[in-house]
């Protein structure tokens, strides 16, 4: 089996399958990641080589082998309130503006989608922020339940963890201050559990970013952060088209701090909100 990872033809087959399954495109220089992340799975599957493993994955009607591959290959790096500036912009500008839309009666609810949300820290951070602002009277006349938050991810395993709202000490220490932990979590042995009312305000759905987002309906705010960096240029262009179609005219897209939207300026206009860059969906 190890020699199969040195076979360019076998690696090309595996690279193509992973790209189809979870949109991740790894160049030849990163072939070592396949061995590091999938080596044990291939051996456990009983496949004779990589080509046989790919055939098994394609023939598995249950999808379980595909799910194991996706879970192994996708990056689950995430933490609470990631990057300070966009969260400050949400607190001080965007959320109060969206609350004003709700008060005006133009719409009964605001819809937010967090794409590639992994184990849920991003949508739960938003739910906690909205709850706190409402409790502090900074979104007057608005209830937290009027914000519908959806988290999506391609990995069934991470979505299951996200829905449970249970985090270990290491996960809790990554970006979550004491005030948030004390207000919204209860400790149960070695894990911390998010309050049930907050968990109920976020729904989690499986979605591959190469698929249409329109089945979720249009949203007012869309997070797609620190994920496009793993995609090739052609796929990113198509992705941004799908993201634009999923956002209401005038709604906002938030990308990661190291990402920028240089294409599709016909669909988005960059906008400085506080000290953070968002992209407004053009009419």
Buried (B, 14 or more C-beta within 10 A) or exposed (E): BEEBBEBEEBBBBBBEBBBEBBBBBBEEEEBEBBBEBBBEBBEEBEBEBBBBBBBBBEEBEEEEBBBBBBBBBBEEEBBBBBBEEBBBBBBBBBBBEBBBBBEEEEEEEBBBBBBBBBBBBBBBBBBBBBBBBBEEEBBEEBEBEBBBBBBBBBBBBBBEBBBBBBBEEEBBEBBBEEEBBEBBBEEEEEBBBBBEEBBEBBBBEEBBBBEEBEEBEBBBBBBBBBBBEBBEEEBBEEBBEBBBEBBBEEBBBBBBBEBEBEEBEEBBEEEEBBEBBBBBBEE
